[in-house]
Amino acid sequence: MAQQHPTWSFTTPLRMALEDAGRSITLQYRAAGIRSGWAVVVDGRPAASYPDLCTAQEQALRLARQSPLQEAA
């Protein structure tokens, strides 16, 4: 079985989509003063928020590897 390698693509300068993840996962930058950061959105629902892009990407990739059933547990 070939291993899947998801990649990031910018849909706007403040929004990224994870391609080939098997789920709809996006990162959206939200400017809110000192609470600004990147929201991880999975299948249309906010999953988490992180102040820096690198951490948000790592967590989004982790979520992409989980099945929806594992996430609910």
N, C-alpha and C positions, 0 to 999 in steps of 0.2 A: 504494500500500500504506500503510495507517495505521501510524503509529509507535506502538510499544508503550511504555507508561509504567508500569513496575512501582512498587508502593507497599509501604510497610512496615505491618505490623499486629502489635500486641502480642498474643501468645497467653497469656503470663503477664507479670508485671512484669519478669522477667529473661530473657525469650525473645521474639524477634521473628521473623516470617516475611516473606519477600519474595514478594508476590503478583504474579501475571502475569509471572513471570520465565521460564517455559518449563522450569524446573528446580526442584527442591526445595532452597531455600536458606534457612537459618535462622541467627540469631545467638543465642548462649547465653552469658549472663554466668556466669563461673566465679570464685567467691571463693577466693583462695589467697594471702592475705597480700599481699606486695609483687608477687607474680606474678599477681594478679587481672587479669581482662580479659574480652574478648569473643571467643568462639570462632566462627569461620565454618564452618558445616557444609553441605556440598554433596552432595546425593543420599545423605544418611545418613553421609557420611564427613567427618571433620575435615579442613579444608583449610588453616586458618591460625588464628592467635590474635593479637589486638591489645589494647593496654592501654586504648584509648579507643574509645567507640562510633562517633564520626565516621569514624575511619580504618577500622574494621571494616565500616561501611556502604559506604564508597567501594570497598573491595576486593571486597565481596560483589557490588556492582553491576558491577564490572569482570568478575568471574567469570561473572555472569549473561549478559553479552554474548558470552562465549566459548562455542564449541561444545565438547562433551566431547573431540573430537579435537584441537582447538587446545590444550586444557589439558594433554593427555598429551604434546604435542611439547616 
